[in-house]
Amino acid sequence: MIIMTNIMESLYNIRILDELAEKRTVIHNIHPLIKLLTTIAYVIITVSFGKYELSNLLPLLFYPIVIITLAEIPVIPILKRILVVLPFIIGIGVFNPLFDPEPMLVFLGLQISGGWVSFLSIIIKGFLTLLAALILISTTGMTWIASALRLLRIPRLFVLQLLLTYRYISVIMEEAGRTWNAYMLRAPGQQGVSFKISGPLAGQLLMRTYDRAQRVYQAMSLRGFIGEYNPGEVKKVTVKDCLFLGGWVAFFSVCRYINLPALIGSVVTGVMT
Amino acid sequence: MSHHIVDFIDTYFTYPDQTQAVKGITLCISHGESVAIVGANGAGKSSLLKLLTGICLPTKGEIRIGETPVTKKTLPIIRQKIGFTFQDPDDQLFMTTVYDDVAFGPRNYGIGEPEVEKRVMKALETVGAVHLKDRAPYKLSGGEKRAAAIAAVLSMEPDILVMDEPSAALDPRARRRLINLLRSFMHTKIVATHDLDMVLETCDRTIVLKEGKVVCDGSSTTILANEELLEQCGLEKPLALQNCPRCGAKKE
């Protein structure tokens, strides 16, 4: 039953992003294309930093903080999602300290190797880019992101794939929830699914979700769906939108080329002396 | 008004696993008729509806909606004329809000946003679900989901309304609301169902299927009173026509 509740909880969690996207705040009202472009710029700038550039990365945290605050997004569910992906990011950088043991800087009397610095930089970059992506989904919604991608002339097939995969996640979760329920009700006292049954169960799940997805697709095509999803009237890009994009791209560029923490540090120390 | 006539001409359908679901059905439903398709489980009701909407294409024979035959090429035209509600409304409601779901069809047909809004609001008003427009479909109750699913096809302003088990899994009040709604529709209605009491109230004509063939086709009141026929087809006389369950007193 524990697993069952976990599945249902995850399902609820998945939908929370969709629900957040329905809010009406300053950020939600910005044109989807502008938000998508800003996010792409943010991701590119973030990953473009060298592997030892740690302090330069920090000012980039300003962007997610501002957007989260203005869009009234709850922080905990977003952070939880990043935690799910974090093991993969750690997996990518975990051997860096072994391969790169050269001491690089001294912090509180401890010598820190280049490997540790680059490992930390991978984690921070992963964190920031994931955060930006999740913020984009929860302020824009998948359907509008898809329409923005179409505006960027991304082929219809890819956009559709993205949209349907996203929908398929909730379909598979719902079916999985039902299957678990049925299994657990007839297998009291078991911690999980027995190894012998797990094969047929997974097969069943696949067949059932396939059927279900087929019906959803039929329902879509019966209502005139021919591969191009139209989420409604696409707003025009306004001056405000352009200022949003321009402002943030300028800020990201400043972060990229000027070491803000060092600059602020020198200004502060300059004033002090 | 020949354009709303539904014609099945000696139609056969076999599923890929070789199950013969429809075996030579010929029938004609004319404009404005309300028709119930009844039969035991596996009699071919759902297959018939799938053929009508072009989800499946007949292995032999022909289906025509007005002058247009149902073929792969004509599907977009056919589907604009037919509004089909699924047995499980969850299959049909896939957008994040009820409004977007009801707007899905009209938007796909390239209708301008002001007109889409008009249609959506009208459809929601018809089913009494305006207050649900900003809600997430998966959070609705069974009756509300059904109402939203019906609104989602009404917004396409179809000529023919096709429903698969519309009263399944509804509580008595939601079922009553559905019956009243169905009675108020002037569309051609084709309803596949096991709810024979609902048929009695909403459909003038009944078609009884058994093992993929039409056993009987005629007025609902006559067919649903024929106990022997219903028994043979795995059905039961509607409660409204049965004797008093407590004292056995005959119906007037």
HADDOCK unambig.tbl for C-alpha pairs under 7 A between the chains (distance, minus, plus):
assign (segid A and resid 18 and name CA) (segid B and resid 96 and name CA) 6.62 0.50 0.50
assign (segid A and resid 215 and name CA) (segid B and resid 91 and name CA) 6.09 0.50 0.50
assign (segid A and resid 216 and name CA) (segid B and resid 91 and name CA) 4.92 0.50 0.50
assign (segid A and resid 216 and name CA) (segid B and resid 92 and name CA) 6.06 0.50 0.50
assign (segid A and resid 218 and name CA) (segid B and resid 55 and name CA) 6.86 0.50 0.50
assign (segid A and resid 219 and name CA) (segid B and resid 91 and name CA) 6.94 0.50 0.50
assign (segid A and resid 219 and name CA) (segid B and resid 92 and name CA) 5.46 0.50 0.50
assign (segid A and resid 222 and name CA) (segid B and resid 79 and name CA) 5.66 0.50 0.50
assign (segid A and resid 223 and name CA) (segid B and resid 79 and name CA) 6.80 0.50 0.50
assign (segid A and resid 223 and name CA) (segid B and resid 105 and name CA) 4.61 0.50 0.50
assign (segid A and resid 224 and name CA) (segid B and resid 76 and name CA) 6.48 0.50 0.50
assign (segid A and resid 224 and name CA) (segid B and resid 79 and name CA) 6.86 0.50 0.50
assign (segid A and resid 224 and name CA) (segid B and resid 105 and name CA) 5.94 0.50 0.50
assign (segid A and resid 224 and name CA) (segid B and resid 108 and name CA) 5.45 0.50 0.50
assign (segid A and resid 224 and name CA) (segid B and resid 109 and name CA) 6.31 0.50 0.50
assign (segid A and resid 225 and name CA) (segid B and resid 108 and name CA) 5.81 0.50 0.50
assign (segid A and resid 230 and name CA) (segid B and resid 107 and name CA) 6.10 0.50 0.50
assign (segid A and resid 230 and name CA) (segid B and resid 108 and name CA) 6.28 0.50 0.50
assign (segid A and resid 232 and name CA) (segid B and resid 107 and name CA) 6.61 0.50 0.50
assign (segid A and resid 232 and name CA) (segid B and resid 113 and name CA) 6.50 0.50 0.50
assign (segid A and resid 233 and name CA) (segid B and resid 113 and name CA) 5.89 0.50 0.50
